[in-house]
Structure formats: structure tokens, C-alpha cells
Amino acid sequence: MADFSTIVQSAEIRALVQDGILERKFNDALFPALLFISEATDDDFPLNVGDSMTFTGRGLLTVSAAPIMPGQDLPVASMTYEQWNVSINKYGNSIDSDMPTSVAAAASLFLSNSHTLGLNGGQTMNVLARDTFFNAAMSGWGVCDGAQNAVTTLRVKRINGFTSARNPNLANGSPVQYAPVSTSNPLTVTVNQTAGGAVTRTVTGFTADNAGDLYGPGTLTLAGGAVTVADRDSILAIDRTDTVFVGGGNSVDAIGSNDILKLADVRSIIATMENNNVPRHPDGYFHCHLDAIGELQVQADSEWRQLFTAMPNDYRFAQFAIGRAAGAIWFKNTVCPTPTTVVGGSTATYSTNDPFGGEVWSNGSATTGVPIHRALVTGFDGMKRYTQKTDAQITEAGVTGKVGQFSITNNGITVDTNKLTMIIRAPLDRAQEKVATSWKWVGNFVERTDGATGDASRYKRATCVQYGAAS
């Protein structure tokens, strides 16, 4: 008779069963620091899943330095406003633990599964925050997807920044909100044709390849005339975010492996933010997130080296860390988007599992392109995290099992899983042996707009420098 023991049937479990003297615990895996989450300002969301709320920002009055003539009354000024919408979504993951197997294994599978699940929740939240930041920082910069002749429906690699517009001066436009583009609420763009030069058109509609996805591939409906483009000609929105492509150009295709990050690039971004009156964080600095390659490149910059000539014992060299410089605190962030940290990045493909609205290879090719790295610079109160309270989801059906909050330590470091809910469901199978452990979060990360003040860019509190690296 065949042996149907769980241990015998599962090669993985069989390898975990005690054979000789084994340590009865799992050791921690390598895990990145979750730095993007810490940038968000938290707010509670009182409505239900799928509902949305509208938040309002206030512009500034136009300065009037002209004296008022005798006998004239005070002028009446009008104020500008803008709004942004927030819709909440549900995120989560789950693992089943077979308790008899957990008892037989050399280490507790149930505790290990719970630990790993918490790490997964923290990573997911961090990537959601990262993509929100970078999608805003890259908003309105696109390239055409394939050669297209005399078209008014233009296919592009990313529709990030081309799906909504705000037209307070049009009779039928959106006066305060960034609403979906339409014939009455168009978005002005510049299409840089290889053969015909730069032309101005308006986007009046869009179709995403993946329904509901506002960042990935799709098509844009143009008004004002047809365009003829070569593959990867650039298209730029009038309200695109201020950004820097090292070496110049209008897209990542202009970046080569020698176009490396320099201190001057970050200084340029910060100067633009300060010109737009973007507030610094409460610590008195802007924040710059960059990966280890970017930090390596900056420390090889001649300007950087001149700043610390004859200071070999300075902590920046001793600890291989930049710290504070050029008006920013520099964070080494290993989750910054690269071909290895974005889902689908190693093959230059887009994935809705990681809705990152940029490309991580020049020319869109993982074989002939240059890996693209990005340094993110943020100002205060740009990103908000809206969370629906867990108690708002409990109904008359009650709860089976236990609901609580994660508290996880990995390699001696506490992992930020704030706002996540942990659910341990009582075993409901007939043998009462299979326990389901899950994490859940209902909410959203949103980058607020600042289109009513400063220059034409829609997002001003998150910008980035895009640079190259050797493959």
C-alpha cells in the first residue's frame, strides 16, 4: 500500500524533517530596507472599498504691487484651486500551514510562514509607495511604440501622464480637477517626429492595454492632425514633471552607459524644486533616494571629490555613504527601480503586478539597451497613504480566528508593516489541521498635484534623475 504521509509525498517537507542534529528554527533571509513607505503622510479613509474621495489644494493669489488710486475701492482677487481623487483598493497574500507537518518538521513551518508573509506585506507596501513616487516623477514623458504612418490613434510604450488633464480656462474643461482626457478636456502634447519635426497635438482619449491600468502600454487618441512617427520617437505632455536625463535628450534612449550620475544633476533638480517653492522635509532637507550604483557614481564625481579633498577619514568615505550634501539627505535605497528590482525588468516587459510607468532599458531592449537607473528627489507632503480602518470591515458575520497587526524582526531590524492587518484563520477543514495565515491592506498611495502654482508641471514634490550604468 502506498504511503500517503505528507512528509513522504513532499520532497521539500521531507528535507526539513529532522535527520541528525538540526537547529529547530529558520534563519532570516536578506531583506531590503523599506524606505519609501517612510516618506508617506498617513490619513484614514472612512469610506468603503471602491469608493473615492476628492481632496482640494489651494493656489496662491497673484501679487499686486501697484498702488491703489485715491477714491478707489480695494480690488477683488480670485483664487485658484485644484483637486485630486483617491480610490482605495485591497491588497494581500496568504499561506496555508499544515499543522501536523509543522510539528514533524525540524523547524516550525507555521511560524516561518507567518514571518515570511509579513515580510511579503512590507515589501508590497514599499513597492506600491515606490511606484507612486516614480510614476509621478516620470509623468508625461513617453515614446512611440513602433513606426506609425499618418495616424490619429498613436500607440505608445507607456500612457503614464497622458490620461488626464486640467483645463480651468476652457468653457467645458475641468476647472479644478485632473479629469480623464476628452474632446472638452484635452491634454496638449508635443510629438517629436523623426521625419516631420516637432508638432503640437492634443490628446482627447486613451485606451490602456490592461483595463484600469494608467501607467503601462496603450494608445492615445490625437486631435489637430495626423502624425507620422518612427519607433520610439518621443511624446511630451505640456504638464510633464521636471526631470533630468543625464547627457540630454527627451527619453531614456538618449542615455548611454557613460552618462553617469553626478552631483550637479541632483543640484539641478533641487534648484527647480526650490524655484517652485516645494517645501523641504521637517528635517530641513530634500530627500534623495538612489541605489548603490548611483552612490558609487556620485562618489567618483570630480565635484564630489573636490568637496572632501584632504578629508580621507570623513564618514562619507569611511562608511561609503553620502549622508547630507547639496541640500539633500541621500538614502541608499536598494529597491530603487532597476532591471533587477522591477517585475519584468530583466526582459524589458511590463507587468501589472508591478505597475512601474517607466522603462528600465534604453531602446526598450534587454539585449542591446543600457540599464537605466533613477535617483528620486522628494519634497515634504508629496505622497499620502490613505488606509481604511480594519474595524470598518467587521460585519455582523463576526470573525473566525484572530485579527491583529504584524510585528516582525528580520536580521535584527524591525520591518515596517504598519497599517497591515494579519489574519490567522482557525482550521476549518474536517481534520482541523490546515491553518490559513494572511495579510491584508485596504487603501492607496497617492502623489498630490501642485499644478495651480509654479511652472506648468503637474507634480512638483517628486522628481528624478535618470542615468545609465554598464550592463
WOKAUR-V679102 format. One record per residue. N is the residue number from 1. RES is the residue in three letters. SS is DSSP state (hx for helix, st for strand, lp for the rest). NEAR is the number of other ideal C-beta (glycine too) atoms within 8 Angstrom. D_FIRST is the distance of its C-alpha to the first C-alpha in Angstrom with 2 decimals. Layout:
# WOKAUR-V679102
N_RES_SS_NEAR_D_FIRST ; N_RES_SS_NEAR_D_FIRST
This chain:
# WOKAUR-V679102
1_MET_lp_2_0.00 ; 2_ALA_lp_3_3.80 ; 3_ASP_lp_6_6.50 ; 4_PHE_lp_5_9.07 ; 5_SER_lp_6_11.77 ; 6_THR_hx_10_15.11 ; 7_ILE_hx_10_16.09 ; 8_VAL_hx_8_13.36 ; 9_GLN_hx_7_13.79 ; 10_SER_lp_9_17.56 ; 11_ALA_hx_5_19.43 ; 12_GLU_hx_6_22.54 ; 13_ILE_hx_13_21.17 ; 14_ARG_hx_9_19.43 ; 15_ALA_hx_6_22.93 ; 16_LEU_hx_9_24.49 ; 17_VAL_st_10_22.49 ; 18_GLN_lp_7_24.82 ; 19_ASP_lp_5_24.77 ; 20_GLY_lp_4_27.99 ; 21_ILE_lp_2_31.00 ; 22_LEU_lp_8_31.04 ; 23_GLU_lp_5_33.55 ; 24_ARG_lp_7_32.03 ; 25_LYS_lp_6_33.86 ; 26_PHE_lp_8_34.24 ; 27_ASN_lp_4_37.55 ; 28_ASP_lp_6_39.77 ; 29_ALA_lp_6_39.93 ; 30_LEU_lp_3_43.23 ; 31_PHE_lp_10_44.83 ; 32_PRO_lp_8_48.15 ; 33_ALA_lp_7_50.94 ; 34_LEU_lp_13_51.21 ; 35_LEU_lp_11_54.95 ; 36_PHE_lp_14_55.49 ; 37_ILE_hx_13_54.46 ; 38_SER_hx_7_57.24 ; 39_GLU_hx_11_59.86 ; 40_ALA_lp_11_59.22 ; 41_THR_st_7_61.33 ; 42_ASP_st_8_59.27 ; 43_ASP_st_8_60.11 ; 44_ASP_st_8_58.34 ; 45_PHE_st_13_57.73 ; 46_PRO_lp_6_58.37 ; 47_LEU_lp_8_57.21 ; 48_ASN_lp_6_53.91 ; 49_VAL_lp_8_51.43 ; 50_GLY_lp_6_53.10 ; 51_ASP_lp_8_56.58 ; 52_SER_st_9_59.17 ; 53_MET_st_9_62.18 ; 54_THR_st_9_65.36 ; 55_PHE_st_9_66.96 ; 56_THR_st_8_70.58 ; 57_GLY_st_12_72.32 ; 58_ARG_st_8_76.08 ; 59_GLY_lp_10_78.28 ; 60_LEU_lp_8_81.63 ; 61_LEU_lp_6_85.15 ; 62_THR_lp_5_87.32 ; 63_VAL_lp_4_89.81 ; 64_SER_lp_6_93.37 ; 65_ALA_lp_3_95.92 ; 66_ALA_lp_4_98.90 ; 67_PRO_lp_3_101.49 ; 68_ILE_lp_6_102.17 ; 69_MET_lp_5_105.66 ; 70_PRO_lp_3_107.99 ; 71_GLY_lp_3_107.75 ; 72_GLN_lp_5_104.27 ; 73_ASP_lp_3_101.34 ; 74_LEU_lp_4_98.06 ; 75_PRO_lp_6_95.76 ; 76_VAL_lp_4_92.54 ; 77_ALA_lp_7_89.48 ; 78_SER_lp_4_86.18 ; 79_MET_lp_8_82.83 ; 80_THR_lp_10_79.79 ; 81_TYR_st_10_76.30 ; 82_GLU_st_15_72.83 ; 83_GLN_st_11_69.50 ; 84_TRP_st_12_65.84 ; 85_ASN_st_9_62.90 ; 86_VAL_st_13_59.63 ; 87_SER_st_8_56.49 ; 88_ILE_lp_15_53.40 ; 89_ASN_st_8_49.81 ; 90_LYS_st_8_46.43 ; 91_TYR_st_9_44.32 ; 92_GLY_st_9_41.03 ; 93_ASN_st_9_37.48 ; 94_SER_st_9_34.30 ; 95_ILE_st_11_31.10 ; 96_ASP_st_8_28.05 ; 97_SER_st_13_26.72 ; 98_ASP_st_10_23.35 ; 99_MET_hx_11_24.56 ; 100_PRO_hx_8_21.46 ; 101_THR_hx_13_21.15 ; 102_SER_hx_11_24.89 ; 103_VAL_hx_6_24.69 ; 104_ALA_hx_9_22.08 ; 105_ALA_st_12_24.00 ; 106_ALA_lp_9_26.90 ; 107_ALA_lp_11_29.32 ; 108_SER_lp_10_29.63 ; 109_LEU_hx_13_28.34 ; 110_PHE_hx_11_30.11 ; 111_LEU_hx_8_33.47 ; 112_SER_hx_10_33.06 ; 113_ASN_hx_11_32.30 ; 114_SER_hx_12_35.34 ; 115_HIS_hx_11_37.49 ; 116_THR_hx_9_36.56 ; 117_LEU_hx_15_37.11 ; 118_GLY_hx_15_40.56 ; 119_LEU_hx_13_41.46 ; 120_ASN_hx_10_40.48 ; 121_GLY_hx_15_42.76 ; 122_GLY_hx_16_45.62 ; 123_GLN_hx_11_45.28 ; 124_THR_hx_11_45.24 ; 125_MET_hx_16_48.37 ; 126_ASN_hx_15_50.09 ; 127_VAL_hx_11_49.47 ; 128_LEU_hx_10_50.74 ; 129_ALA_hx_15_53.88 ; 130_ARG_hx_13_54.24 ; 131_ASP_hx_13_54.06 ; 132_THR_hx_12_56.56 ; 133_PHE_hx_16_59.00 ; 134_PHE_hx_16_58.78 ; 135_ASN_hx_15_58.80 ; 136_ALA_hx_12_62.07 ; 137_ALA_hx_14_63.40 ; 138_MET_lp_14_62.76 ; 139_SER_lp_15_63.77 ; 140_GLY_lp_15_65.98 ; 141_TRP_st_13_65.42 ; 142_GLY_st_16_63.70 ; 143_VAL_st_14_63.52 ; 144_CYS_st_17_63.41 ; 145_ASP_lp_9_60.26 ; 146_GLY_lp_6_61.44 ; 147_ALA_lp_6_64.87 ; 148_GLN_st_10_66.28 ; 149_ASN_st_5_69.57 ; 150_ALA_st_5_71.91 ; 151_VAL_st_11_69.25 ; 152_THR_lp_9_69.58 ; 153_THR_st_8_65.82 ; 154_LEU_st_14_64.93 ; 155_ARG_st_10_61.39 ; 156_VAL_st_15_60.82 ; 157_LYS_lp_10_58.09 ; 158_ARG_lp_13_58.26 ; 159_ILE_lp_15_59.94 ; 160_ASN_lp_14_60.13 ; 161_GLY_lp_15_63.63 ; 162_PHE_lp_15_64.65 ; 163_THR_lp_9_63.30 ; 164_SER_st_8_65.82 ; 165_ALA_st_13_69.53 ; 166_ARG_lp_15_72.24 ; 167_ASN_lp_10_75.66 ; 168_PRO_lp_9_78.02 ; 169_ASN_lp_4_81.05 ; 170_LEU_lp_8_79.92 ; 171_ALA_lp_3_80.91 ; 172_ASN_lp_5_77.43 ; 173_GLY_lp_13_75.47 ; 174_SER_lp_11_73.34 ; 175_PRO_lp_7_75.94 ; 176_VAL_lp_9_73.76 ; 177_GLN_st_11_70.08 ; 178_TYR_lp_12_68.16 ; 179_ALA_st_9_67.10 ; 180_PRO_st_6_65.25 ; 181_VAL_lp_13_67.53 ; 182_SER_lp_9_69.35 ; 183_THR_lp_7_72.65 ; 184_SER_lp_7_74.35 ; 185_ASN_lp_14_72.51 ; 186_PRO_lp_14_72.34 ; 187_LEU_st_13_71.41 ; 188_THR_st_9_73.80 ; 189_VAL_st_15_72.23 ; 190_THR_st_11_73.50 ; 191_VAL_st_16_71.89 ; 192_ASN_st_11_72.74 ; 193_GLN_st_13_72.90 ; 194_THR_lp_7_73.04 ; 195_ALA_lp_6_75.59 ; 196_GLY_lp_7_77.41 ; 197_GLY_st_6_77.50 ; 198_ALA_st_7_76.75 ; 199_VAL_st_10_77.10 ; 200_THR_st_9_76.79 ; 201_ARG_st_13_74.65 ; 202_THR_st_11_73.08 ; 203_VAL_st_16_69.46 ; 204_THR_st_10_69.34 ; 205_GLY_st_9_65.65 ; 206_PHE_st_12_62.23 ; 207_THR_st_7_58.80 ; 208_ALA_st_13_55.79 ; 209_ASP_lp_7_52.97 ; 210_ASN_lp_7_50.56 ; 211_ALA_lp_4_51.73 ; 212_GLY_lp_5_53.08 ; 213_ASP_lp_11_53.05 ; 214_LEU_lp_7_56.59 ; 215_TYR_lp_11_56.00 ; 216_GLY_lp_14_54.19 ; 217_PRO_lp_11_55.32 ; 218_GLY_st_12_57.31 ; 219_THR_st_9_60.68 ; 220_LEU_st_14_64.05 ; 221_THR_st_11_66.69 ; 222_LEU_st_17_70.12 ; 223_ALA_st_10_73.61 ; 224_GLY_lp_6_76.89 ; 225_GLY_lp_7_76.21 ; 226_ALA_lp_7_73.62 ; 227_VAL_st_15_72.47 ; 228_THR_st_10_71.53 ; 229_VAL_st_13_69.25 ; 230_ALA_lp_9_67.56 ; 231_ASP_lp_8_63.99 ; 232_ARG_lp_12_63.85 ; 233_ASP_lp_12_67.42 ; 234_SER_st_12_67.71 ; 235_ILE_st_15_68.27 ; 236_LEU_st_12_69.63 ; 237_ALA_st_15_70.01 ; 238_ILE_lp_10_73.34 ; 239_ASP_lp_13_71.66 ; 240_ARG_lp_13_69.26 ; 241_THR_lp_16_68.49 ; 242_ASP_lp_10_70.64 ; 243_THR_lp_13_68.57 ; 244_VAL_st_9_69.20 ; 245_PHE_st_13_67.90 ; 246_VAL_lp_13_68.74 ; 247_GLY_lp_10_71.01 ; 248_GLY_lp_4_72.09 ; 249_GLY_lp_8_71.00 ; 250_ASN_lp_8_69.44 ; 251_SER_lp_11_65.74 ; 252_VAL_hx_11_63.14 ; 253_ASP_hx_9_64.02 ; 254_ALA_hx_12_67.21 ; 255_ILE_lp_15_65.33 ; 256_GLY_lp_9_64.95 ; 257_SER_lp_8_63.19 ; 258_ASN_lp_6_66.58 ; 259_ASP_lp_11_67.19 ; 260_ILE_lp_10_66.01 ; 261_LEU_lp_14_66.44 ; 262_LYS_lp_11_69.78 ; 263_LEU_hx_11_71.33 ; 264_ALA_hx_8_73.91 ; 265_ASP_hx_13_71.26 ; 266_VAL_hx_15_70.11 ; 267_ARG_hx_10_73.75 ; 268_SER_hx_9_74.49 ; 269_ILE_hx_15_71.73 ; 270_ILE_hx_13_72.91 ; 271_ALA_hx_8_76.51 ; 272_THR_hx_10_75.53 ; 273_MET_hx_15_73.67 ; 274_GLU_hx_9_76.69 ; 275_ASN_hx_8_79.02 ; 276_ASN_lp_12_76.96 ; 277_ASN_lp_7_77.26 ; 278_VAL_lp_12_73.52 ; 279_PRO_lp_7_73.22 ; 280_ARG_lp_11_71.76 ; 281_HIS_lp_12_68.94 ; 282_PRO_lp_5_70.08 ; 283_ASP_lp_6_69.83 ; 284_GLY_lp_5_72.72 ; 285_TYR_lp_10_70.85 ; 286_PHE_st_14_69.01 ; 287_HIS_st_11_65.39 ; 288_CYS_st_12_64.20 ; 289_HIS_st_11_60.48 ; 290_LEU_st_15_59.72 ; 291_ASP_lp_11_56.92 ; 292_ALA_hx_7_57.20 ; 293_ILE_hx_9_58.54 ; 294_GLY_hx_13_61.31 ; 295_GLU_hx_14_62.25 ; 296_LEU_hx_8_62.38 ; 297_GLN_hx_13_64.69 ; 298_VAL_hx_15_67.01 ; 299_GLN_hx_12_67.44 ; 300_ALA_lp_8_68.52 ; 301_ASP_lp_12_71.14 ; 302_SER_hx_5_74.72 ; 303_GLU_hx_9_75.86 ; 304_TRP_hx_13_73.16 ; 305_ARG_hx_10_74.08 ; 306_GLN_hx_7_77.75 ; 307_LEU_hx_7_77.03 ; 308_PHE_lp_10_75.69 ; 309_THR_lp_6_77.85 ; 310_ALA_lp_4_78.45 ; 311_MET_lp_7_75.71 ; 312_PRO_lp_5_72.90 ; 313_ASN_lp_5_71.75 ; 314_ASP_lp_8_71.42 ; 315_TYR_hx_7_68.02 ; 316_ARG_hx_11_67.50 ; 317_PHE_hx_11_67.30 ; 318_ALA_hx_7_65.82 ; 319_GLN_lp_6_62.89 ; 320_PHE_lp_6_62.69 ; 321_ALA_lp_9_63.23 ; 322_ILE_lp_10_66.01 ; 323_GLY_st_8_66.37 ; 324_ARG_st_7_69.50 ; 325_ALA_st_11_71.66 ; 326_ALA_lp_7_73.68 ; 327_GLY_lp_9_73.40 ; 328_ALA_st_13_69.61 ; 329_ILE_st_11_66.83 ; 330_TRP_st_13_64.40 ; 331_PHE_st_9_60.69 ; 332_LYS_st_10_58.26 ; 333_ASN_lp_12_55.49 ; 334_THR_lp_9_52.45 ; 335_VAL_lp_12_51.30 ; 336_CYS_lp_15_54.44 ; 337_PRO_lp_12_53.53 ; 338_THR_lp_13_52.88 ; 339_PRO_lp_11_50.61 ; 340_THR_lp_6_47.91 ; 341_THR_lp_9_48.20 ; 342_VAL_lp_11_48.47 ; 343_VAL_lp_7_45.41 ; 344_GLY_lp_11_45.93 ; 345_GLY_hx_13_48.73 ; 346_SER_hx_7_47.34 ; 347_THR_hx_6_47.54 ; 348_ALA_lp_13_50.67 ; 349_THR_lp_5_48.95 ; 350_TYR_lp_7_49.44 ; 351_SER_lp_8_46.61 ; 352_THR_hx_8_46.92 ; 353_ASN_hx_5_44.44 ; 354_ASP_hx_10_47.39 ; 355_PRO_lp_10_50.61 ; 356_PHE_lp_13_52.93 ; 357_GLY_lp_13_56.10 ; 358_GLY_lp_14_57.14 ; 359_GLU_lp_11_56.22 ; 360_VAL_lp_12_55.00 ; 361_TRP_st_15_56.18 ; 362_SER_hx_14_59.68 ; 363_ASN_hx_8_59.93 ; 364_GLY_hx_10_56.53 ; 365_SER_lp_9_54.86 ; 366_ALA_lp_8_52.35 ; 367_THR_lp_4_53.35 ; 368_THR_lp_4_57.17 ; 369_GLY_lp_11_57.93 ; 370_VAL_lp_11_58.79 ; 371_PRO_st_12_56.50 ; 372_ILE_st_15_58.32 ; 373_HIS_st_16_58.46 ; 374_ARG_st_13_60.18 ; 375_ALA_st_15_61.99 ; 376_LEU_st_14_62.23 ; 377_VAL_st_16_65.35 ; 378_THR_st_13_65.38 ; 379_GLY_lp_14_68.04 ; 380_PHE_lp_9_67.82 ; 381_ASP_lp_8_66.26 ; 382_GLY_lp_13_65.06 ; 383_MET_st_16_61.44 ; 384_LYS_st_12_60.41 ; 385_ARG_st_14_57.00 ; 386_TYR_st_14_56.78 ; 387_THR_st_12_53.99 ; 388_GLN_st_15_53.26 ; 389_LYS_lp_8_52.86 ; 390_THR_hx_8_49.45 ; 391_ASP_hx_5_51.01 ; 392_ALA_hx_8_52.40 ; 393_GLN_hx_8_48.90 ; 394_ILE_lp_7_47.86 ; 395_THR_lp_5_48.30 ; 396_GLU_lp_3_48.21 ; 397_ALA_lp_3_44.43 ; 398_GLY_lp_6_44.22 ; 399_VAL_lp_6_41.71 ; 400_THR_lp_6_38.09 ; 401_GLY_lp_8_37.34 ; 402_LYS_st_6_39.82 ; 403_VAL_st_9_42.36 ; 404_GLY_st_7_44.30 ; 405_GLN_st_8_45.70 ; 406_PHE_lp_12_44.16 ; 407_SER_lp_6_45.52 ; 408_ILE_st_11_44.01 ; 409_THR_st_8_45.13 ; 410_ASN_st_11_44.06 ; 411_ASN_lp_7_45.40 ; 412_GLY_lp_4_47.89 ; 413_ILE_st_8_49.25 ; 414_THR_st_6_49.02 ; 415_VAL_st_13_47.70 ; 416_ASP_lp_10_49.80 ; 417_THR_lp_14_47.59 ; 418_ASN_lp_6_50.50 ; 419_LYS_lp_9_50.35 ; 420_LEU_lp_14_46.56 ; 421_THR_st_10_44.62 ; 422_MET_st_14_41.25 ; 423_ILE_st_12_38.95 ; 424_ILE_st_12_36.00 ; 425_ARG_st_11_34.33 ; 426_ALA_lp_7_32.69 ; 427_PRO_lp_10_28.93 ; 428_LEU_lp_7_29.02 ; 429_ASP_lp_7_25.36 ; 430_ARG_lp_3_23.99 ; 431_ALA_lp_6_22.27 ; 432_GLN_lp_6_25.48 ; 433_GLU_lp_9_23.87 ; 434_LYS_st_11_25.20 ; 435_VAL_st_12_28.84 ; 436_ALA_st_11_31.03 ; 437_THR_st_15_33.89 ; 438_SER_st_12_36.65 ; 439_TRP_st_16_40.19 ; 440_LYS_st_10_42.87 ; 441_TRP_st_14_46.52 ; 442_VAL_st_12_48.90 ; 443_GLY_st_12_52.09 ; 444_ASN_st_10_53.70 ; 445_PHE_st_12_55.71 ; 446_VAL_st_10_59.10 ; 447_GLU_st_13_61.90 ; 448_ARG_lp_12_65.20 ; 449_THR_lp_10_67.96 ; 450_ASP_lp_14_71.54 ; 451_GLY_lp_11_73.14 ; 452_ALA_lp_10_76.20 ; 453_THR_lp_9_77.59 ; 454_GLY_lp_8_78.16 ; 455_ASP_lp_7_77.53 ; 456_ALA_lp_5_75.76 ; 457_SER_lp_13_72.21 ; 458_ARG_lp_14_69.88 ; 459_TYR_lp_14_67.87 ; 460_LYS_lp_15_69.88 ; 461_ARG_lp_14_67.85 ; 462_ALA_st_17_65.14 ; 463_THR_st_14_66.11 ; 464_CYS_st_14_64.64 ; 465_VAL_st_14_65.59 ; 466_GLN_st_13_63.58 ; 467_TYR_st_16_63.61 ; 468_GLY_st_16_61.92 ; 469_ALA_st_11_59.97 ; 470_ALA_lp_5_59.00 ; 471_SER_lp_5_55.60
